[in-house]
Amino acid sequence: MIITIDGPSASGKSTIAHALAKRLNFYYLDSGLFYRALGYLLVSQAGYTVPDLASRINDKDINYYTSRCNYVYDQAGAHIFYEEEDITPCLKTKDVDLYASLIGGTPNVRLGLEAYMRILAQDKNLVIDGRDTGTIVFPNAEYKFFLTASLAVRAVRWQVDQGKKGIIVTLEQAEHAVKTRDDRDWARPVAPLAIPKDAHIIDNTNLSQEQTLQEFLKIIT
Ligand code: DC
C-alpha cells in the first residue's frame, strides 16, 4: 500500500510521515531529502553556484551524484549517505532549502529522482511525502493526503527548527523564507506543488502532532 502526503513547507509532512510509517510499520520515503542531497552535492562537490542550479544542470552530473547516494530508512529516521558518509545533517539548512527548491523545477532532475524513488518503493508498503507524490510520482496511491497549515504557524515552526540548529531568525524573516519557497514550489511549470484531486486535505494549524496523526489514522483505518 502507498500513502502519499504532499503539502507546503513546514506543514509537518516529514514528522507525520515518519510517525505514520512507524505506527503502521511501513517504509518511509522522504522525497525532499533526495532533492536536498542532489542540490547540496552539486554546490559542495561540483562547484555549482546558485544560478547554475537552473542553467548548468545536466544528466551527467545528476547521474554521477545520485548514483553515489544511498537512501537508508530505519527507526532513527531517513538518512542519505554519499560514498559511505552520512550527509543528512548537512541537508536541512536554509541554503539547502533554496538549492532543493531550485532544482525541483528542473525536468531532468525530476525524471531521474522519480525513477529512483519508484525503484526504492517496489514491493513495499510505504509512506512518502513531498510536493507531487500524489499527483505525479504515485498517482495510483491508495491514500493521498494534502497537509497544510496557516503561513503564520508554519513560519513559527520553521523558526523553531532553525533555532534548534543554532540559526536565529526573526518571525518576519521566517515568514518571508517560507512564503518565498512556497510561491516557487506552487508556481513552477514542472511538477508544481499541487493538491491531488482525490486527496484528503488536513489543516493542522490548530492541531498537535498527535492530533494530526489521529486525523490520518481515522481515514486510513
Ligand atoms: O520537503 P522538503 O522541505 O524537504 O523539500 C525541499 C524542497 O525540495 C522543496 O522546497 C521543493 C523540493 N521538492 C520537490 O520539488 N519535490 C518533492 N517531491 C519534494 C521536494
Boltz pocket constraint, residues with backbone or C-beta under 6 A from the ligand:
constraints:
  - pocket:
      binder: B
      contacts: [[A, 9], [A, 10], [A, 31], [A, 32], [A, 33], [A, 35], [A, 36], [A, 96], [A, 97], [A, 100], [A, 101], [A, 104], [A, 105], [A, 129], [A, 130], [A, 131], [A, 132], [A, 133], [A, 181], [A, 185], [A, 191]]
      max_distance: 6.0
